[in-house]
Amino acid sequence: MSAPDPRRRHLGGQRWEGVAVEAYKAADEPFRGVTRQRLFGADPGGRSELRYFEVEPGGWTTLERHAHVHQVLVLCGHGRALVGDRLVDLAPLDALAVPPRAWHQLRAGDDEPLGFLCLVDRERDRPERPGAEDLAALRARPQLAEFVRADAGGAPGPQSR
């Protein structure tokens, strides 16, 4: 008897064999048009989790922070990210480090999905969302005020890319 195939065979587009496209979060949470695929880490044994997220054109991830680190690698599309108090442009193969306790949010451009891999510890803390004071502090800077999205717009993203 042979061991199971250790690969997650690429199926084309941004899909992998045996990997379900999942909801990013509950639909009433503050994001729009995001899906998640767990490539590694859903099964016991590993110390990290590698996930693929896809943000539909004009969509965004939840504005949040936590104690664990995120390491992000953009695979496709263009967008922008808030990390701490800084906005950065994102393009394919850009690597983005999100340090502990830094507010962060990723947004896709209006013309194409933003797809990225995200590596995190398998055991990690729960995200913290900004309170009114946190939002006011972020929005006190005009460029951040224009970027930050904190409303619940959790429409599910594309399910069959």
JOCORLIN-V23739 format. One line per field, one symbol per residue. ss: DSSP state (@ for helix, = for strand, . for the rest). Layout:
ss = ???
This chain:
ss = .........===..==.....==........=========.......=============...==....=======..=====..=====....====.....=====.....========......=...@@@@@@@@..@@@@@@..............
